[in-house]
Amino acid sequence: KHPNGEIGPEDAPQSEPGKAVGAAASTAEQSETGFVVKTCALSAIATGQKAENLKELLQILHTIDIDCIYYHFYGGLLRPRFDDPEYSNDFAAWVEHALHDDRLAERLGIIDPARFVDLEDLRRELIDVIEERLDEQFKTPWSARDEQFYFIRSQIVVLETGDVLSKPAELANAVPKLSLGSIFYHVIDARRRNADCRDDFCAWLSGLPGQEDLVRDLGDIDIYFRSLTDLRDRFAETLQRRLGGAS
């Protein structure tokens, strides 16, 4: 492992790009067997690439592994935090704290990755925002040597919980008790995995009769600009309002 705790490239689990390591289940599998509850963790894997200023950041963003974009937008949701961060993605936080560029930090901070079906489109948005800011600047600020931006890519590790839910009312009871890893896997990561960009709950419920209104309500929940705990609460409230609890 590297000094900052990330796994080095040579230590990383091997899989196809964008694929999970472990017990991933398809939407079809969910439909055939009931809802299979899983949980996950993100392994942080050092890329060896770093930036000290905005121009270097931009240059690397053009070619860095797409899993880096995923990690620096979504990884913070699963990392332990003891405060309420001002920005939801690592790029905005670094620009604010290391480069002291409030204007750019605000522009980066309002990017909602959930709006982008393809992570390459999210990469393009990042690049466009940074290029626009560089055009406005007369000089390029540099970070301190101990505040460089280190590019990390993620590998999601998926684990079985042993729980299988057979009907929607069971889901209403189960969601408030799910681990944050389960919420991340079934809501955040699911939108990247599923062809229709739905979370796993909506994907399962949409295959059952009479759940159209519930699927619409769940699909309307903003999944990014909130903590996983808050996201779990919102899903639980919506499910219980529509379905009630199973006895």
C-alpha positions as CSV (number, residue, x, y, z in Angstrom):
1,K,0.0,0.0,0.0
2,H,1.0,3.6,-0.6
3,P,1.8,5.9,2.4
4,N,-1.6,7.7,2.1
5,G,-3.4,4.4,2.5
6,E,-4.5,3.9,-1.1
7,I,-3.8,0.6,-2.9
8,G,-1.1,0.8,-5.6
9,P,-1.9,-0.1,-9.2
10,E,0.0,-3.4,-8.8
11,D,-2.1,-4.4,-5.8
12,A,-5.5,-3.6,-7.3
13,P,-8.1,-6.4,-7.9
14,Q,-8.2,-7.2,-11.6
15,S,-11.4,-6.8,-13.6
16,E,-12.8,-5.3,-16.8
17,P,-13.0,-1.5,-16.7
18,G,-16.2,-0.4,-15.0
19,K,-17.0,-3.9,-13.7
20,A,-17.4,-4.7,-10.0
21,V,-15.4,-7.3,-8.1
22,G,-17.6,-9.7,-6.1
23,A,-21.2,-10.6,-6.1
24,A,-22.9,-8.2,-8.6
25,A,-26.5,-9.0,-9.7
26,S,-28.2,-8.0,-12.9
27,T,-31.6,-6.4,-13.0
28,A,-32.9,-9.6,-14.6
29,E,-31.6,-11.6,-11.7
30,Q,-33.3,-9.3,-9.3
31,S,-36.6,-9.8,-11.1
32,E,-36.4,-13.6,-11.2
33,T,-35.3,-14.2,-7.6
34,G,-36.8,-11.3,-5.6
35,F,-34.7,-8.4,-4.6
36,V,-31.2,-9.6,-3.6
37,V,-29.7,-7.2,-1.1
38,K,-26.0,-6.5,-1.5
39,T,-23.5,-4.2,0.1
40,C,-20.2,-2.8,-1.2
41,A,-17.0,-0.9,-0.4
42,L,-14.8,1.3,-2.6
43,S,-11.1,0.4,-2.9
44,A,-9.1,3.6,-3.5
45,I,-6.3,2.8,-6.0
46,A,-3.4,5.2,-6.5
47,T,-2.7,6.2,-10.1
48,G,0.6,7.9,-9.5
49,Q,-0.7,11.1,-11.2
50,K,-0.9,14.4,-9.4
51,A,-1.5,18.1,-10.2
52,E,-0.1,21.2,-8.6
53,N,-2.1,23.8,-10.6
54,L,-5.2,24.1,-12.7
55,K,-3.4,23.6,-16.0
56,E,-1.9,20.3,-14.8
57,L,-5.3,19.2,-13.5
58,L,-6.9,19.9,-16.9
59,Q,-4.2,18.1,-18.8
60,I,-4.6,15.0,-16.7
61,L,-8.4,15.1,-16.9
62,H,-8.3,14.6,-20.6
63,T,-6.8,11.1,-20.4
64,I,-7.2,9.8,-16.8
65,D,-9.1,6.5,-16.3
66,I,-12.8,7.2,-16.1
67,D,-13.0,5.4,-12.8
68,C,-11.0,8.4,-11.4
69,I,-13.9,10.7,-12.3
70,Y,-16.3,8.3,-10.6
71,Y,-14.2,8.2,-7.4
72,H,-13.7,11.9,-7.1
73,F,-17.4,12.6,-7.5
74,Y,-18.9,9.7,-5.5
75,G,-16.1,8.3,-3.3
76,G,-16.6,10.9,-0.6
77,L,-20.1,9.5,0.1
78,L,-18.5,6.3,1.5
79,R,-15.5,7.9,3.1
80,P,-15.8,8.6,6.9
81,R,-16.4,12.3,7.5
82,F,-16.6,14.1,10.8
83,D,-17.8,17.4,9.4
84,D,-20.3,18.7,6.8
85,P,-18.2,19.3,3.7
86,E,-19.0,22.4,1.7
87,Y,-18.5,20.7,-1.6
88,S,-19.6,17.2,-2.7
89,N,-16.8,16.4,-5.1
90,D,-13.1,16.4,-4.6
91,F,-12.2,18.7,-7.5
92,A,-14.3,21.6,-6.0
93,A,-12.9,21.0,-2.5
94,W,-9.3,21.0,-3.8
95,V,-9.8,24.2,-5.9
96,E,-11.2,25.9,-2.8
97,H,-8.7,24.8,-0.2
98,A,-5.5,24.4,-2.2
99,L,-5.9,27.0,-4.9
100,H,-8.2,29.4,-3.0
101,D,-10.3,29.9,-6.1
102,D,-13.8,30.4,-4.7
103,R,-15.4,31.2,-8.0
104,L,-14.2,28.0,-9.7
105,A,-15.0,25.9,-6.6
106,E,-18.6,27.1,-6.7
107,R,-18.9,26.3,-10.4
108,L,-17.4,22.8,-9.9
109,G,-19.4,22.3,-6.8
110,I,-22.8,22.6,-8.5
111,I,-22.1,19.9,-11.1
112,D,-24.5,17.1,-10.5
113,P,-23.0,13.8,-11.8
114,A,-26.4,12.1,-11.6
115,R,-27.5,14.2,-14.6
116,F,-25.0,12.6,-16.9
117,V,-25.9,9.2,-18.4
118,D,-22.3,8.7,-19.5
119,L,-19.3,9.4,-17.3
120,E,-17.5,10.7,-20.4
121,D,-20.0,13.4,-20.6
122,L,-19.3,14.3,-17.0
123,R,-15.6,14.4,-17.8
124,R,-16.4,16.8,-20.7
125,E,-18.4,19.1,-18.4
126,L,-15.4,19.2,-15.9
127,I,-13.0,20.1,-18.7
128,D,-15.3,22.8,-20.1
129,V,-15.7,24.5,-16.7
130,I,-12.0,24.5,-16.0
131,E,-11.1,25.7,-19.5
132,E,-13.5,28.6,-19.1
133,R,-11.9,29.6,-15.8
134,L,-8.4,29.4,-17.2
135,D,-9.5,31.8,-20.0
136,E,-10.5,34.3,-17.3
137,Q,-7.3,34.1,-15.3
138,F,-4.2,36.2,-15.8
139,K,-2.0,33.9,-13.8
140,T,-2.3,30.3,-12.7
141,P,-2.3,29.7,-8.9
142,W,-0.3,26.8,-7.6
143,S,-1.0,24.6,-4.6
144,A,1.5,24.0,-1.8
145,R,3.6,20.9,-2.3
146,D,1.7,19.1,0.5
147,E,-1.7,20.0,-1.1
148,Q,-1.3,18.6,-4.6
149,F,-4.3,16.8,-6.1
150,Y,-3.7,13.1,-6.2
151,F,-5.7,11.2,-8.8
152,I,-7.3,8.1,-7.3
153,R,-9.4,5.5,-9.2
154,S,-12.0,3.3,-7.6
155,Q,-12.7,-0.4,-7.6
156,I,-16.1,-1.3,-6.2
157,V,-16.1,-4.6,-4.2
158,V,-19.6,-6.1,-3.9
159,L,-20.6,-8.5,-1.1
160,E,-23.6,-10.7,-0.5
161,T,-25.7,-9.9,2.6
162,G,-27.8,-13.1,2.4
163,D,-31.1,-11.1,2.4
164,V,-33.7,-11.6,-0.4
165,L,-36.9,-9.6,-0.4
166,S,-39.9,-11.2,-2.1
167,K,-42.5,-8.3,-2.2
168,P,-42.5,-4.5,-2.1
169,A,-43.8,-4.2,1.5
170,E,-40.7,-6.1,2.7
171,L,-38.6,-3.5,0.9
172,A,-40.3,-0.7,2.9
173,N,-39.3,-2.4,6.1
174,A,-35.8,-3.3,5.0
175,V,-34.6,0.0,3.6
176,P,-34.3,1.9,7.0
177,K,-32.0,-0.8,8.2
178,L,-29.8,-1.1,5.2
179,S,-26.1,-0.3,5.5
180,L,-24.8,2.7,3.8
181,G,-22.8,0.4,1.6
182,S,-26.1,-1.1,0.4
183,I,-27.6,2.3,-0.3
184,F,-24.5,3.3,-2.3
185,Y,-24.6,0.0,-4.3
186,H,-28.4,-0.1,-5.0
187,V,-28.9,3.6,-5.6
188,I,-25.6,5.4,-6.6
189,D,-23.7,2.7,-8.4
190,A,-26.9,1.2,-9.8
191,R,-27.5,4.3,-12.0
192,R,-24.1,3.6,-13.6
193,R,-24.8,-0.2,-14.0
194,N,-28.4,-0.2,-15.2
195,A,-29.0,0.5,-18.9
196,D,-32.0,2.7,-18.1
197,C,-30.0,4.6,-15.4
198,R,-32.5,3.6,-12.7
199,D,-31.6,2.6,-9.1
200,D,-32.0,-1.1,-8.3
201,F,-35.2,-0.4,-6.2
202,C,-36.9,1.2,-9.2
203,A,-35.6,-1.4,-11.6
204,W,-37.1,-4.2,-9.5
205,L,-40.4,-2.4,-8.7
206,S,-41.0,-1.5,-12.3
207,G,-41.3,-5.2,-13.1
208,L,-44.1,-5.6,-10.6
209,P,-47.8,-4.7,-11.2
210,G,-49.3,-1.5,-9.7
211,Q,-46.0,0.2,-8.7
212,E,-45.9,2.9,-11.3
213,D,-46.5,5.8,-8.9
214,L,-44.0,4.5,-6.4
215,V,-41.3,4.1,-9.1
216,R,-42.0,7.7,-10.2
217,D,-41.7,9.1,-6.7
218,L,-38.5,7.2,-6.0
219,G,-37.1,8.3,-9.4
220,D,-37.7,11.9,-8.4
221,I,-35.4,11.8,-5.4
222,D,-32.2,13.9,-5.7
223,I,-29.6,11.3,-5.1
224,Y,-26.4,13.3,-5.1
225,F,-26.5,16.5,-3.0
226,R,-27.2,14.7,0.3
227,S,-25.5,12.2,2.6
228,L,-26.1,8.4,2.2
229,T,-27.9,8.5,5.6
230,D,-30.3,11.2,4.3
231,L,-30.7,9.4,1.0
232,R,-31.7,6.2,2.9
233,D,-34.2,8.2,5.0
234,R,-35.8,9.7,1.8
235,F,-36.1,6.3,0.2
236,A,-37.5,4.8,3.4
237,E,-40.1,7.7,3.8
238,T,-41.3,7.3,0.2
239,L,-41.6,3.5,0.4
240,Q,-43.4,3.6,3.7
241,R,-45.7,6.4,2.6
242,R,-46.7,4.4,-0.5
243,L,-46.6,0.9,0.9
244,G,-46.7,1.0,4.7
245,G,-44.8,-1.6,6.7
246,A,-45.2,-5.3,6.5
247,S,-46.4,-6.9,9.6
